[in-house]
Amino acid sequence: MLTFDFTNCCIPEAEFDALRPEVLRAHTVFQQWRKSGDAVFFDLPDLPGLTDGLHQKAKEIAERFDNLVVLGIGGSALGLRCLVQALLSPWHNLLDRKGRKGRPRLFVCDNIDPRTFALLLDHLDFSQTCFHIISKSGRTIETAAQFFIVLKYLQEKIGKSWRDHLVITTDAEGGELRPFVKKEGIASFSLPAKLGGRYSVLSAVGLFPAAVLGMPIDDLLKGARQMTERCAHAELDANAAYRLAAIHALLEKQGKKISVMMPYADGLSLFADWYVQLWAESLGKGGKGTTPVKSLGSTDQHSLLQLYMDGPNDKVTTFLRVEKFHDQKAMTTVRGVSENFSFLEGHDLGTILNVQQRATAQALAKANRPNLTVTLPELNARHMGQLLMVYQIATAFAGALAGSNPFDQPGVELSKKLTREMLTSS
């Protein structure tokens, strides 16, 4: 299991004790959200039919195609990108098919910059490409625009069999895409009625493309299930997710308005991106909320750390670390090169990186800068399932503590409305 070190959070235990009545109230709210389906993400690992047909379709796509292109934005892309970075080789797309273990290359189109998208389409062999379209409502402007372009290309380049190059994940009954799926007989997966995009990584949104790429999705779900079992109770001492939410709530009252997520592993860098969306879109409501910021160790020890250490004391930093790295190369050898680096003798890169993380955490604590550390024993699917689930629970529970709804996003609706109006009138 993941381990959590809250030693440096700079909060007296008496403050947690004083918060316990609010924790009990928020726990009741969270359980009500589970019953209503708003917090359906919590129960995804045990949801009947969650992976029905998924393994077989993933195997079919992997055997048939050299490229998998995912069209989706926000929660429909960030969770998958996070899993890919954590669980696949960072050079996956550069390897030949044997090096990719018979799996396709992956391209995630999570923006509509016309140059980026056009260059990708120009370089794809459409006969060897499957497109996974992800939009629950089917009304996501960016994804719809990309899909209409791809559909035209497929019909022109592939002809009658264009439907075989599409897999669509959308709402089971409603939305704009379901009628098209039924009419054309497109392969598809459904999403639970109240599952929001930023909480959807452990649904077909993330699981299907992950399975196509050979990730052990059953292990992902096993890890997530282990975390729900660990976080089922209202006790702050036993529920790591609730403790995470409580720490942020108490520190926000102390003026800590910025939440820094700082992984010390390249494979977890995009987890920080996923966290930024989850935290910001769920909790930035009604004038409340803290601002999530992505950082990366040890890279940002040489850029942002100066600010974290010596700038405004308005941040709480969460470190992510991996206890055991795989694929370690030879130990550092410095004899005969430079005595000034004799302290590196005998240490591998993973050891050095983790020591840097511990040193940074201690330095921040000595400067009275609150921080906490989450440790993954190894970077694998089970531990990623645990990590994704604990932060989904922590985020939703932080909303319950704050008295806000962590499942809507009213602040972005006006921009969508104005976009539609401007495009309609132009």
C-alpha positions in Angstrom: 0.0 0.0 0.0 1.0 3.6 -0.3 2.4 5.2 2.8 1.7 8.8 4.0 4.0 10.9 6.1 2.2 13.9 7.6 5.0 14.8 10.1 5.9 18.1 8.4 2.3 19.4 8.0 2.9 21.9 10.8 -0.6 21.4 12.3 -1.0 20.7 16.1 -3.0 17.6 16.8 -5.5 19.7 18.8 -6.6 21.3 15.5 -7.5 17.9 14.0 -9.4 17.1 17.2 -11.4 20.3 16.9 -12.2 19.5 13.3 -13.6 16.1 14.1 -17.3 17.2 14.3 -17.0 18.7 10.8 -15.3 15.5 9.6 -18.3 13.4 10.8 -20.7 15.8 9.1 -18.8 15.7 5.9 -18.5 11.9 6.0 -22.3 11.8 6.2 -22.5 14.0 3.1 -20.0 11.9 1.3 -22.0 8.7 2.0 -25.1 10.5 0.7 -23.2 11.3 -2.5 -22.4 7.7 -2.9 -26.0 6.7 -2.5 -27.2 9.3 -5.0 -24.5 8.3 -7.5 -22.7 11.7 -7.4 -19.7 10.0 -5.9 -20.0 6.9 -8.2 -16.2 7.0 -8.8 -15.8 5.5 -5.3 -17.7 2.4 -6.3 -16.3 2.0 -9.8 -13.9 -0.9 -8.9 -16.9 -3.1 -8.0 -19.4 -1.7 -10.5 -21.1 -4.6 -12.3 -20.3 -4.6 -16.0 -17.6 -2.1 -15.8 -15.2 -4.0 -18.0 -17.7 -6.1 -20.0 -16.4 -6.5 -23.5 -13.5 -4.2 -22.8 -10.7 -6.8 -22.8 -11.8 -8.5 -26.0 -12.2 -5.2 -27.9 -8.9 -4.0 -26.6 -7.2 -7.2 -27.8 -8.9 -6.8 -31.2 -7.8 -3.2 -31.6 -4.2 -4.0 -30.5 -3.9 -6.8 -33.0 -5.3 -4.9 -35.9 -3.9 -1.4 -35.6 -0.5 0.3 -35.3 -1.9 3.6 -34.0 -4.5 4.5 -31.4 -5.6 8.1 -31.4 -7.6 9.4 -28.5 -9.8 12.4 -29.0 -10.8 13.9 -25.6 -10.0 16.9 -23.4 -9.7 17.5 -19.7 -10.7 14.5 -17.7 -11.1 12.5 -20.9 -7.4 12.8 -21.6 -5.4 13.6 -18.4 -6.0 10.4 -16.6 -4.9 8.3 -19.5 -1.8 10.4 -20.1 -1.0 10.0 -16.5 -1.3 6.2 -16.7 0.7 6.0 -19.9 3.6 8.1 -18.4 3.6 6.0 -15.2 3.3 2.5 -16.7 4.7 2.5 -20.2 8.2 3.3 -21.5 8.6 7.0 -22.1 9.9 6.1 -25.6 6.9 3.9 -26.4 6.0 5.5 -29.7 9.7 5.4 -30.9 9.9 1.6 -30.5 9.1 -0.8 -33.3 6.1 -3.1 -32.9 8.2 -5.8 -31.2 9.6 -3.3 -28.8 6.0 -2.1 -28.1 5.1 -5.8 -27.3 2.7 -5.8 -30.2 0.8 -2.8 -29.0 -0.1 0.4 -31.0 1.5 3.8 -30.7 -0.6 6.3 -28.8 -1.5 9.9 -29.7 -3.8 11.8 -27.3 -5.3 14.9 -28.9 -6.3 17.0 -25.9 -6.2 20.4 -27.6 -7.4 21.9 -30.9 -4.3 23.8 -32.0 -4.8 23.5 -35.7 -1.1 23.0 -36.6 -0.6 20.2 -34.1 -3.8 18.3 -35.2 -3.2 18.8 -38.9 0.4 17.6 -38.7 -0.7 14.4 -36.9 -3.4 13.7 -39.5 -0.9 14.3 -42.2 1.5 11.7 -40.8 -1.0 9.0 -39.9 -1.6 5.9 -42.0 -5.4 5.8 -41.6 -5.6 2.2 -42.6 -3.5 1.4 -39.5 -5.3 3.8 -37.1 -8.1 3.5 -34.6 -9.7 6.5 -33.1 -11.2 6.4 -29.6 -13.7 9.3 -29.2 -14.4 10.3 -25.6 -17.2 12.7 -24.6 -20.0 11.8 -22.2 -22.3 14.5 -23.3 -21.1 14.5 -26.9 -21.3 18.3 -26.7 -17.7 19.0 -25.9 -16.9 21.5 -28.6 -13.2 20.6 -29.0 -13.7 16.9 -29.2 -16.7 17.3 -31.6 -14.7 19.5 -33.9 -11.9 17.0 -34.1 -14.3 14.1 -34.6 -16.0 15.7 -37.5 -12.6 16.2 -39.2 -11.6 12.7 -38.5 -14.9 11.3 -39.7 -14.5 13.0 -43.1 -10.9 11.7 -43.4 -12.0 8.1 -42.6 -14.9 8.1 -45.0 -12.7 9.4 -47.8 -9.6 7.3 -47.1 -11.1 4.0 -45.8 -14.4 3.9 -47.6 -17.1 1.5 -46.5 -15.2 0.0 -43.5 -14.7 3.4 -41.8 -16.8 2.4 -38.9 -14.3 -0.3 -37.9 -11.8 2.4 -37.1 -13.9 4.0 -34.4 -14.6 3.3 -30.7 -16.8 5.8 -28.9 -17.1 6.2 -25.1 -20.1 8.3 -24.2 -23.3 8.4 -22.1 -25.3 5.1 -22.1 -28.6 6.7 -23.2 -28.4 10.5 -23.7 -26.0 12.9 -25.3 -25.2 13.8 -28.9 -23.1 10.7 -29.8 -25.3 7.8 -28.6 -27.9 8.1 -31.5 -25.0 8.2 -34.0 -23.5 5.1 -32.3 -26.8 3.2 -32.6 -27.5 4.3 -36.1 -24.1 3.4 -37.5 -23.4 0.4 -35.3 -20.2 1.9 -33.9 -18.3 0.0 -31.2 -18.8 1.8 -28.0 -18.6 1.9 -24.2 -20.9 3.5 -21.7 -20.3 5.7 -18.7 -22.3 5.8 -15.4 -24.9 8.5 -15.5 -23.3 10.8 -12.9 -19.7 10.1 -13.5 -17.9 13.4 -14.2 -14.9 13.5 -16.6 -12.3 14.4 -14.0 -13.3 11.4 -11.9 -13.5 9.0 -14.9 -10.0 7.6 -15.3 -11.0 4.2 -13.8 -13.9 3.8 -16.2 -13.8 3.0 -19.9 -12.4 6.5 -20.5 -9.0 5.4 -19.1 -9.4 1.6 -18.9 -10.1 0.9 -22.6 -7.1 2.7 -24.1 -4.9 1.4 -21.2 -5.9 -2.1 -22.0 -5.2 -1.6 -25.7 -1.7 -0.5 -24.7 -1.2 -3.6 -22.6 -1.6 -2.1 -19.1 -2.9 -4.5 -16.4 -6.2 -2.8 -15.8 -7.4 -5.4 -13.4 -4.4 -4.5 -11.2 -5.4 -0.8 -11.5 -8.9 -1.6 -10.2 -7.5 -3.9 -7.5 -5.4 -1.0 -6.2 -8.3 1.4 -6.3 -10.5 -1.1 -4.4 -7.8 -1.5 -1.8 -7.8 2.2 -1.2 -11.6 2.5 -1.0 -11.5 -0.2 1.7 -8.8 1.8 3.5 -10.8 5.0 3.2 -14.3 3.8 4.1 -14.3 5.1 7.7 -14.7 8.5 9.2 -11.6 8.4 11.5 -8.9 10.9 10.5 -6.2 8.6 11.9 -7.3 5.7 9.7 -8.5 7.4 6.6 -5.6 8.9 4.6 -7.9 10.6 2.1 -9.8 12.4 4.8 -6.6 13.4 6.5 -5.3 14.9 3.2 -8.5 16.9 2.8 -8.4 18.0 6.5 -4.8 19.2 6.2 -5.6 21.4 3.2 -8.7 22.7 4.9 -6.8 23.6 8.1 -3.9 25.1 6.3 -6.2 27.2 4.0 -7.4 28.9 7.2 -3.8 29.8 7.9 -3.4 31.5 4.5 -1.9 28.5 2.6 -3.8 29.2 -0.6 -1.6 27.3 -3.0 -1.3 23.5 -3.2 2.0 22.3 -4.8 2.1 18.8 -6.1 5.8 17.8 -6.5 6.6 14.3 -7.7 10.1 13.0 -7.5 9.8 10.7 -10.5 9.3 11.5 -14.2 6.7 8.8 -14.3 4.5 10.7 -11.9 4.9 14.1 -13.6 1.5 13.9 -15.4 -0.2 12.7 -12.2 0.4 16.3 -11.1 -1.4 17.6 -14.2 -4.3 15.3 -13.5 -4.3 16.5 -9.8 -4.3 20.1 -10.9 -7.5 19.7 -12.9 -9.2 17.5 -10.3 -8.5 19.9 -7.4 -9.1 23.1 -9.3 -12.3 22.2 -11.1 -13.8 20.4 -8.1 -13.1 22.9 -5.4 -12.8 26.4 -7.0 -16.4 27.4 -6.1 -18.1 30.4 -4.6 -14.9 32.3 -3.8 -13.4 29.2 -2.1 -10.6 26.9 -3.0 -6.9 26.7 -3.1 -4.8 26.9 -6.3 -3.1 23.7 -7.3 0.4 24.0 -8.9 2.5 21.4 -10.6 6.2 21.0 -9.9 8.8 18.3 -10.5 11.7 17.1 -8.5 14.6 17.4 -8.8 14.2 19.6 -11.8 12.4 22.4 -9.9 14.9 22.4 -7.1 16.8 24.6 -9.6 13.9 26.9 -10.4 10.8 27.0 -8.1 12.3 25.8 -4.9 13.8 29.2 -4.1 10.3 30.7 -4.2 8.9 27.8 -2.1 11.6 28.2 0.5 12.1 32.0 0.7 9.0 33.5 -1.0 5.5 34.0 0.5 4.6 31.4 3.1 1.3 30.6 1.3 1.8 27.0 0.1 1.5 23.4 1.2 3.7 21.0 -0.8 2.9 17.4 -1.4 5.8 15.2 -2.4 5.3 12.0 -4.3 8.2 9.5 -4.2 8.9 6.0 -5.5 10.6 3.7 -3.0 12.0 1.3 -5.5 12.9 2.2 -9.1 13.3 -0.4 -11.8 15.9 -0.4 -14.5 18.6 1.0 -12.4 21.9 1.3 -14.2 25.4 1.0 -12.7 26.3 2.7 -9.4 28.0 6.1 -9.6 31.8 5.9 -9.8 33.7 9.0 -9.0 37.1 7.9 -7.9 39.8 9.4 -10.1 37.4 11.9 -11.5 36.6 14.4 -8.7 37.1 14.1 -5.0 34.6 16.9 -4.5 31.9 14.4 -5.5 33.1 11.6 -3.2 29.7 11.7 -1.4 28.1 10.2 -4.5 30.3 7.1 -4.5 28.2 3.9 -4.4 24.8 5.6 -4.9 22.5 4.9 -7.8 20.3 7.6 -9.3 17.1 6.4 -7.5 18.9 6.8 -4.1 20.1 10.2 -5.0 16.7 11.4 -6.2 15.0 10.1 -3.0 17.6 11.7 -0.8 17.0 15.0 -2.6 13.3 14.7 -1.9 13.8 14.0 1.8 16.3 16.9 2.1 13.9 19.2 0.4 11.0 18.2 2.7 13.2 18.7 5.7 14.5 22.1 4.5 10.9 23.3 3.9 9.9 22.1 7.4 12.8 23.9 9.0 11.6 27.1 7.3 8.1 26.4 8.7 6.7 25.6 5.2 4.2 22.8 5.6 4.6 19.7 3.5 3.7 16.0 3.4 5.0 12.9 1.5 3.2 10.1 -0.3 5.3 7.1 -1.1 4.6 4.4 -3.7 6.5 1.2 -3.0 6.9 0.8 -6.8 5.6 2.5 -9.8 3.1 -0.2 -11.0 -0.6 -0.4 -11.9 -1.8 -1.5 -8.4 -0.1 1.5 -6.7 -1.3 3.9 -9.4 -4.9 2.6 -8.8 -4.4 3.4 -5.1 -2.9 6.9 -5.8 -5.7 7.9 -8.2 -8.4 6.7 -5.9 -7.0 8.3 -2.7 -6.9 11.7 -4.4 -10.4 11.4 -5.9 -11.7 10.6 -2.4 -9.6 13.4 -0.8 -10.9 16.0 -3.3 -14.5 15.1 -3.0 -14.3 15.0 0.8 -12.6 18.4 0.7 -15.7 19.7 -1.1 -17.9 18.1 1.6 -15.8 19.9 4.3 -16.1 23.2 2.5 -19.8 22.8 2.0 -19.5 22.9 -1.8 -20.4 20.5 -4.6 -17.2 18.9 -6.0 -18.9 17.4 -9.0 -20.1 20.4 -11.0 -18.2 23.2 -12.7 -20.5 26.2 -13.1 -17.6 28.6 -13.6 -16.8 27.2 -17.0 -20.3 27.1 -18.4 -20.5 30.8 -19.4 -17.4 30.5 -21.5 -18.9 27.5 -23.3 -22.2 29.4 -23.8 -20.4 32.4 -25.2 -18.2 30.2 -27.5 -21.4 28.7 -29.0 -23.0 32.1 -29.5 -19.9 33.6 -31.1 -19.5 30.7 -33.5 -23.2 30.8 -34.3 -23.2 34.5 -35.2 -19.9 34.5 -37.1 
